Amino acid sequence: MPSDAILQLVNNGKTLTKAVASSPEEHISKLAEKLYSGIHAGGKTAKKAKQAEDYTQEHLDRVAKCGRFPYRPSDLFLMVYSDVLDTLECDPWNGMVSPPLLASSGVIPLSIVSVIPDIMRHYRNLIANAETEVMIATNYWEFSYSSSLVHDALIELSKRNEGKPTKPVVKLIYDRGNPKQAFKNHQRVPPESWEAVGLPKKEEIPNIEFEVLNYHRPIMGTFHAKYMIVDRKIACLNSNNIQDRVNVEMMTHIEGPIVDAFYDMSLLSWSEALQPPLPLINGRLPDNESYKFGEENLYINDAGIQHTKPSAGPEAAEGFHPHILHKPHKPFPIAMVNRPPHGTPGHRNVDVPQNAAWLAAFRLAKKTIFIQTPTFNAEPVVKEILDACRRGVECTIYVDLGFNDGGEMLPFQGGTNSKVVAGMYKMLNEEQKQQYLKIYWYTAKDQDKPIDAAEKRRNCHVKFCTVDDQIAIQGNGNQDTQSWFHSQEINIMVDSPEMCKEWRAGLENNQNTALYGRIDKDGLWRDKNGTVLDSKAGEGGPGEILKGLLGAVARVQGKGGF
């Protein structure tokens, strides 16, 4: 159970946000170092994996005191959160957020499951209508239609503030490989470089204070985070980068106390001194009204949920509904389950909240596990799903055929989706447990069969899972080796059967994966004529590995994204 030290750590009220408010011009990384200097609540290694019977009532009661919850969360949530707390014993900053803010509550009035422009239109609306400040983060920023929506929003925000006594402050952080990052991970992007990457020139936005950082932790520590915080009242957490890709993606619009955790996390990620400081660092704007849903919410009314139906693509299909307007609900428990970036090659950096949450959730599942991810090859998750099948848990996985095959075939990256899926079915067939594993190749809403991702026509980039229809984890992390062991990822764990149901329904509505994507029990997909469909790379070969190496170099040079 959580130690006295952990209990004290999450209830001591010390946060990075408060530290920055006290010293707004100081280097944030130095403030973070001072805040928990020398604090280690326990040992250096992970605790032994616990089974459901190991979590006593006393244990769960103690866990329930480690968050600002609106009510006692479910036992499953508390069990998983207990394992998340264990990771703080190695390092209080393992969660990429001040421990007192790790878990609280919130509401989610809107989710979007659609192509990138629909999500970026929501971004545009929020940015253009911001009152005081905006913090934007993306793994890859690409000169594109999607980035033009942010570009235009910044110009509109500037025009709206012409003649006003104070200027809104906007921060943007992304990861575009730069050799200088070998010596300094965070590199400021000067105004003279903005236009080249599709950002407004400084003279186009005279009425806002705009600052840009380029962040990467060499070699492997990619800044894979994708989020936005507006006026310290709204957080958007999405699967997409700010670029144009043929992907269906997922975004959640979050309000409530958990936004303070996003705010704190964004400060830690920024790391540098704020130039200028954020106006709301001393506290959020007054909230004079209760949470609103549907068209009553000013942020998600007709202007905020724009969708231009195209003539082609999955979003053009009949019945495709990008915007999930969630039913009115009271705040529910939410915990941040993140991972910090880890640049050193290897698979040792496991004991972080993201991984602890996934491992515990899958290990504790009694009935069902549902996962949607573009890539599925991390050794720990493959093992946990196989073990769940052996226990008789129904495991459903929606994954892309051929997604990033070149990169996944590189040494120590886990292998292609095709290779991993075939191996899992082979193992379970030998144990006669294959009936519990249901894997599907993603199939777009306008298609009746999967399409190899190499064709760049129809992909899905959603990162989402539910366990026993009780808890859900949504955010940035893929179920692949890179996300498990290296990249910075931001995710939330939600305790709400209602949200699990609405999310799952929204995902199913906007794809035909359940109808046409089911893989046979030998690990192969066949059409109605019995013809096998596999990715171009399949299980890999020397030529495909070489292509993967070249692709990896291109990403480091800022010429690709994932």
TASUL-V391049 format. One line per field, one symbol per residue. phi: phi as a letter, one per 40 degrees, with the letter a starting at -180 (. if undefined). burial: + if it has 24 or more other ideal C-beta (glycine too) atoms within 12 Angstrom, else -. Layout:
phi=???
burial=???
This chain:
phi=.dcdccdcccbcgcbcdcccccbcbccccccccccbdgcbcaccbcccdbcdccccccdccccccbacccacccccdccccdcccdccccadcdcfaddcbdaaaabbcabbbacddcccccddccccbccbaabbbacbbbdaccccccdcccccccccbcgccbbcbbbbbabbdadcccbaccbcccdcbcccbgcccdccbcbbcbbbbbbabccbcccccaaabbffbbbbbbccccabacbcbbbbbbbhdcccccccccccccgcccbccccccciccdbcaccbbgcccccbcdccbcaccccahdccccgcbcbccccdacdbcbbcbbbccbccdhbccccbddccccccccccdbbabbbbacbaacdccccccccccccgccbbbbaccgcfddccccdgchgcddcccccccdcccccfbcccbbbbcdbccbbbacbddccfbabbbcbaabbffbbbbbiccccbccccbbccbbabbbbadccdcccccccccbabdccbccccccgbbbcccgccbbcdcfcgadcccccccccccccccgbaaa
burial=++---++-+++--++++++++--+-+-++-++--++--+-++---++-++----+---++-+++++++++--++++++++++++++++++++++++++++++++++++++++++++++++++++++++++++++++++++++-+++++++++++++++--+-----++++++++++++--+---+++++----+--++++----+-++++++++++++-+++++++++++++++++++++++++++++++++++++++++++++++++++++++--+++++--+------+++---++++---++++-----+++-+--+++++++--+-+++++++++++++-----+++++++++++++++++--++++++++++++++++++++++-+-++++++++++++++++++--+++++++++++++-++----++-++++++++++++-++++++--++++++++++++++++++++++++++++++++++++++++--++-+++-+++++++++-++++-+-+++-------++++++++---++-++--++--++-+-+++
